[in-house]
Amino acid sequence: MLSSGTKNLLQLLGGWILTLALVALTIVNFDEIRSTLGLKLGPADFGVTADERMPEARPRAVEERVERPREDDRDAPRPPPQARRRASHGSSVELQRSPDGHFHADAYVNGQSIPVLIDTGATLVALSYDDAIAAGIAVSDGDFIHWSNTANGKARFASVMLDDVRIGDVVVRNVRAAVSEPGRLTKTLLGMSFLGQTRMQMQGASLVLER
């Protein structure tokens, strides 16, 4: 036989279990209960009509996301890819080392093609007398008033200013140079008055000049 206290405790627990079951059932069927009682709210209950509802998102066509060229740009001439590259990255020329271990190039001095030897040890562009005459540089005996030390001893030279010197696409303007006496220099040397105004980079057996 159960005591009266135990009976009361079981009745209390049964009441709580029944209450929790009703609450759970109400939560699960909340929408149906609201609909049955007429309590379910729609857009109209908030003063929003069907025409004022948020439109459904639609995917944008690819054509809408791509910037179309203006009519006046379609017929405009476009520079070739090589020209754009030079405009973006500047001009450069790559020289290959010769079998003699030196770098040789065909340079344009005042527009005249002249074979030159790259010489980072020379302070100036040193023109042979014959190359200077070919480039249209007029010098007389009275212009050889400067002296330089060479492997063959001291030599006189004339100081001149070149309009421009170009190798490939690399151009330097207003280049200081020296014209050697007749017979003292057999080949023009491209010295630092030109090279110093470029960026020089060795890449294996190649010398790259950039400007």
C-alpha distance (Angstrom), angle and dihedral (degrees) to the residues before:
residue distance angle dihedral
M1 . . .
L2 3.78 . .
S3 3.73 118.4 .
S4 3.78 120.4 -119.0
G5 3.84 90.9 -108.6
T6 3.80 92.4 55.0
K7 3.81 91.3 48.8
N8 3.80 91.3 52.1
L9 3.83 91.1 50.0
L10 3.82 92.4 51.3
Q11 3.80 91.3 48.8
L12 3.83 90.5 51.0
L13 3.81 92.5 50.0
G14 3.79 91.1 48.0
G15 3.79 90.3 53.3
W16 3.83 92.8 51.8
I17 3.82 91.8 47.7
L18 3.80 91.1 51.6
T19 3.80 91.1 48.2
L20 3.83 93.3 50.6
A21 3.79 90.5 48.1
L22 3.82 91.2 53.8
V23 3.83 91.3 48.6
A24 3.81 92.1 50.5
L25 3.80 91.6 47.9
T26 3.80 90.2 50.0
I27 3.84 92.7 52.3
V28 3.81 93.2 48.6
N29 3.80 93.2 49.7
F30 3.82 96.0 34.5
D31 3.83 96.5 124.6
E32 3.80 93.8 46.3
I33 3.80 91.5 49.2
R34 3.83 91.6 49.5
S35 3.81 90.4 47.9
T36 3.80 91.7 48.9
L37 3.79 92.3 49.6
G38 3.83 92.4 44.2
L39 3.78 92.2 -114.5
K40 3.80 99.2 119.2
L41 3.82 109.8 118.0
G42 3.81 124.2 -141.5
P43 3.84 134.2 -176.0
A44 3.79 90.7 -84.5
D45 3.82 90.5 60.7
F46 3.83 87.9 64.1
G47 3.82 94.2 48.3
V48 3.83 93.4 -103.3
T49 3.80 118.7 133.4
A50 3.76 125.8 -151.9
D51 3.80 91.4 -104.4
E52 3.80 91.8 54.6
R53 3.78 96.4 54.2
M54 3.79 119.1 116.9
P55 3.82 108.0 -88.2
E56 3.73 116.3 -118.3
A57 3.79 114.6 -99.7
R58 3.78 111.7 -106.6
P59 3.79 125.1 -164.5
R60 3.80 112.7 -103.7
A61 3.75 115.6 -122.1
V62 3.77 116.9 -109.8
E63 3.77 89.4 -117.8
E64 3.81 90.8 59.9
R65 3.83 92.6 57.2
V66 3.81 97.0 46.4
E67 3.78 115.8 85.7
R68 3.77 107.2 -123.9
P69 3.81 118.6 -142.5
R70 3.75 116.1 -109.3
E71 3.77 116.0 -105.7
D72 3.82 91.8 -114.6
D73 3.85 91.3 52.7
R74 3.79 97.4 54.0
D75 3.77 95.6 74.1
A76 3.82 96.2 37.8
P77 3.83 112.7 116.8
R78 3.78 113.8 -109.5
P79 3.82 121.6 -145.2
P80 3.80 116.1 -116.3
P81 3.83 116.2 -99.0
Q82 3.81 92.1 -107.3
A83 3.79 92.0 54.4
R84 3.81 91.2 50.1
R85 3.78 91.1 50.3
R86 3.78 91.7 53.8
A87 3.76 92.0 46.7
S88 3.81 90.7 52.8
H89 3.78 100.7 40.0
G90 3.82 103.4 25.1
S91 3.80 127.5 -122.7
S92 3.78 125.7 -49.3
V93 3.79 141.1 172.7
E94 3.80 129.7 -163.5
L95 3.80 120.8 -146.3
Q96 3.81 125.0 -164.6
R97 3.79 122.6 -138.7
S98 3.81 112.4 -108.9
P99 3.82 123.6 -132.0
D100 3.81 88.5 -101.5
G101 3.81 88.8 63.0
H102 3.82 95.3 -110.5
F103 3.80 133.5 105.4
H104 3.80 115.9 -116.3
A105 3.78 128.0 -175.0
D106 3.77 143.6 170.8
A107 3.79 105.9 -115.0
Y108 3.77 128.9 -173.4
V109 3.81 111.7 -132.7
N110 3.80 112.2 -170.6
G111 3.82 85.8 -19.4
Q112 3.83 94.8 -52.3
S113 3.81 118.7 118.5
I114 3.80 110.4 -123.1
P115 3.83 128.9 171.1
V116 3.79 109.7 -124.5
L117 3.79 139.7 -175.1
I118 3.82 116.7 -133.6
D119 3.80 106.2 -123.7
T120 3.80 118.2 175.9
G121 3.81 88.8 179.7
A122 3.81 92.5 64.2
T123 3.79 115.7 89.5
L124 3.81 94.2 -154.0
V125 3.75 138.9 24.9
A126 3.81 99.2 -89.9
L127 3.79 113.0 -153.0
S128 3.75 123.3 -161.6
Y129 3.77 112.3 -125.8
D130 3.83 92.8 -111.6
D131 3.83 93.0 49.3
A132 3.79 90.5 49.4
I133 3.79 91.3 53.6
A134 3.83 90.1 47.4
A135 3.83 89.3 52.7
G136 3.80 90.5 53.9
I137 3.80 96.1 -106.3
A138 3.79 110.1 146.5
V139 3.80 115.8 -153.6
S140 3.78 130.5 166.2
D141 3.79 132.2 -158.3
G142 3.78 90.0 -97.3
D143 3.85 90.6 60.6
F144 3.84 93.8 66.0
I145 3.76 95.5 88.6
H146 3.81 100.2 128.4
W147 3.79 128.1 81.7
S148 3.78 133.0 -145.8
N149 3.78 134.6 -178.2
T150 3.79 113.5 -120.2
A151 3.81 135.5 171.8
N152 3.80 86.9 -95.8
G153 3.79 94.3 50.2
K154 3.79 131.3 -96.7
A155 3.79 118.9 -13.7
R156 3.76 134.6 -176.3
F157 3.78 122.9 -124.0
A158 3.79 140.0 178.2
S159 3.82 119.8 -125.0
V160 3.81 114.4 -131.1
M161 3.82 139.0 165.4
L162 3.80 117.9 -127.1
D163 3.79 119.3 -146.4
D164 3.80 92.5 -139.6
V165 3.79 142.7 -22.2
R166 3.79 120.5 -153.5
I167 3.79 134.6 -172.8
G168 3.78 113.0 179.6
D169 3.81 106.2 -46.0
V170 3.80 94.4 -22.5
V171 3.80 111.4 102.9
V172 3.81 128.0 179.4
R173 3.79 119.6 -175.0
N174 3.81 130.3 -153.3
V175 3.78 96.3 21.6
R176 3.82 120.2 -178.3
A177 3.79 111.6 -130.4
A178 3.78 143.8 170.1
V179 3.79 126.7 -133.0
S180 3.79 112.8 -150.3
E181 3.78 124.8 -141.0
P182 3.80 116.2 -90.6
G183 3.80 111.6 -76.5
R184 3.83 96.0 8.2
L185 3.84 98.9 97.3
T186 3.80 122.9 37.6
K187 3.83 98.6 -172.9
T188 3.80 132.9 29.5
L189 3.80 114.9 -109.8
L190 3.78 120.1 -143.9
G191 3.79 101.9 -143.2
M192 3.76 138.0 179.2
S193 3.81 97.2 -75.2
F194 3.83 82.6 76.4
L195 3.81 102.9 23.8
G196 3.80 93.1 47.0
Q197 3.81 89.7 64.2
T198 3.81 92.2 56.7
R199 3.78 134.6 63.7
M200 3.80 109.3 -110.4
Q201 3.78 122.0 -158.8
M202 3.79 129.1 175.7
Q203 3.79 115.4 -142.4
G204 3.76 108.1 179.5
A205 3.81 107.1 -70.3
S206 3.82 91.2 -8.0
L207 3.79 132.3 88.9
V208 3.80 114.9 -154.9
L209 3.81 120.0 -160.1
E210 3.80 117.7 -165.6
R211 3.77 133.3 -177.5
